Amino acid sequence: MAVICPVASRITAEIAERLADVTVYVASDHEQQRLAPRCRTGQNFVVVSEPSP
């Protein structure tokens, strides 16, 4: 399991490598979409909750 700051620019290549084998929990699909390009291909994400409309 991993909990990371939702600021995608803080995910360096080193951090992405360290997170490659863990599941990253995010607050929303939007957060996942921002983080995924900075992580490794095939990274596992779980969306914890979605904001109510």
Secondary structure as the mmCIF struct_conf table of DSSP 4:
data_model
#
loop_
_struct_conf.conf_type_id
_struct_conf.id
_struct_conf.beg_label_comp_id
_struct_conf.beg_label_asym_id
_struct_conf.beg_label_seq_id
_struct_conf.end_label_comp_id
_struct_conf.end_label_asym_id
_struct_conf.end_label_seq_id
STRN STRN1 ALA A 2 ALA A 2
BEND BEND1 PRO A 6 PRO A 6
HELX_RH_3T_P HELX_RH_3T_P1 ALA A 8 ARG A 10
HELX_RH_AL_P HELX_RH_AL_P1 ALA A 13 LEU A 19
TURN_TY1_P TURN_TY1_P1 ALA A 20 ASP A 21
BEND BEND2 VAL A 22 VAL A 22
STRN STRN2 THR A 23 VAL A 26
BEND BEND3 ALA A 27 SER A 28
HELX_RH_AL_P HELX_RH_AL_P2 ASP A 29 LEU A 35
HELX_RH_3T_P HELX_RH_3T_P2 ALA A 36 ARG A 38
BEND BEND4 CYS A 39 CYS A 39
TURN_TY1_P TURN_TY1_P2 THR A 41 GLY A 42
STRN STRN3 ASN A 44 VAL A 47
#
